[in-house]
Amino acid sequence: MPNVLQKTPIEIQALASPAFLERGCVNVIGLETIKEQSGARWPRVCDNVYERLETLLRQRLGPTDVFARLNDSSYIVTMPSADPDDINAVCLRIAYDLCNNLLGKCDISQLRVSKASNGGEHQLILKPLTSENVATLVEKAGILGISFGGNASASTYDSNTIISADETDMGIGAKALTIAHQYVPVWSSVNNAITTYICEPRQVMSLDFPRRNVMVPQLTLKERIRVEISSLREGIGKLAHHIETGNRFILGVQVSFDVLGAPAGRMEYLNECRNLSHEYRQYLDFILTDIPPGIAQTRLHDLTNTLRPFARSISATVAPGTRNFSPYQGIGLRVIGYHKREFTFEHHFLAEDAMVLVQAARNLKVGTFMLGINKLTTLNTAHDAGIQTLSGMAIAPAGPEPKSMTRLSWEEIQSSHELLKA
């Protein structure tokens, strides 16, 4: 796209001074897409558009940043202390939020953000960000779910996804979070191999001052929905990339009872699932977590059926101390099991728990798993009882990338612990 030369009104010239333009800290956000879609209604709706955009600008810009309307379909934004990539990312996110809020969806082709440079004689040269620019900036901008014309590129689903508050998403006053993901290898004793990688948050950090790590129980429901959706997106993005290179594995994605059981969570999560390519569903295993004790069978069946169309299999955790497994019977689960994090000081994991789980699974004709095993003693207890699928540091450490299915015997796992003791 050729550069656009635009006359700078005299009242805007301070925002677009030669010094600011030279440093690359001036951008222009265009409203052309919204104006075009509004058609003849634009004169009636433009004030509302301006108001919404200015609200977003005030929310996201710092105390030294300034903005002004350049003409009836663009705003100039100056961030004197920002690096060029930072102002590009901020303006991109604002343009995305505005487009999403007003049009209900946003495609990469609909965003209009330009870098401004000095054209001489009070003129600006506007150079629009290209699709390639946008693709490299989505992570920095914290944009979740932007469409790249159907191309599931890895950059759409990258890690360290930033979730920021806005009026229509998490609510004003919600925490701005950054999430780093990891991939947990899952070992199958039946196959003597790592067959599955679970995508989960490695770290959730609040970007509010002072920055701090946030534990899952501290998240609001809206924040937890976004965290779990980000894990699904991140995992699918990596899966898509690996499939292209011929590297196939089973992707495990955890979705909690709190998220899927809440109307808002179910709606958002299922909307995300419906956007998944059919190509990836055959590699996806949903793991329902934090299932409360005494859950009704009809409730658990409903949750399982909700996810069934989007995955090859559904698994579910069992609450510590459970002795009545009838809710898990005949509802189409492939595997049931424990997540070590769900055990508390009131209920430690014991050999009896493992044996009860294995016997119940035999009766139900399903498999068994235990996730989050970090100690060798817990690993040996689970394995000796016959729990078939295991994960955690005691098996293999999590990593930033999933790997391929890998042969791994019980003897090799034991040997690695012997080496650590040496």
Sequence and secondary structure as in RCSB ss.txt:
>XXXX:A:sequence
MPNVLQKTPIEIQALASPAFLERGCVNVIGLETIKEQSGARWPRVCDNVYERLETLLRQRLGPTDVFARLNDSSY
IVTMPSADPDDINAVCLRIAYDLCNNLLGKCDISQLRVSKASNGGEHQLILKPLTSENVATLVEKAGILGISFGG
NASASTYDSNTIISADETDMGIGAKALTIAHQYVPVWSSVNNAITTYICEPRQVMSLDFPRRNVMVPQLTLKERI
RVEISSLREGIGKLAHHIETGNRFILGVQVSFDVLGAPAGRMEYLNECRNLSHEYRQYLDFILTDIPPGIAQTRL
HDLTNTLRPFARSISATVAPGTRNFSPYQGIGLRVIGYHKREFTFEHHFLAEDAMVLVQAARNLKVGTFMLGINK
LTTLNTAHDAGIQTLSGMAIAPAGPEPKSMTRLSWEEIQSSHELLKA
>XXXX:A:secstr
   EEEE  GGGTTTT HHHHHHT EEEEE HHHHHHHGGGHHHHHHHHHHHHHHHHHHHS TT EEEEEETTEE
EEE TTS HHHHHHHHHHHHHHHHHHHHS  BGGG  EEEEEEEETTEEEEEE  HHHHHHHHHHHT  S B TT
   GGGG SSEEE   TTTT TT   EEEEEEEEEEEETTTTEEEEEEEEEEEEEE SSS EE  GGGS HHHHH
HHHHHHHHHHHHHHHHHHHTT   EEEEEEEHHHHHSHHHHHHHHHHHHTS HHHHTTEEEEEE   TT  HHHH
HHHHHHHGGGSSEEEEE  TT    GGGTTS  SEEEEEGGG BTTB   HHHHHHHHHHHHHHT EEEEE   S
HHHHHHHHHHT  EEESTTT   BSS    EE  HHHHHHHHHHHH 
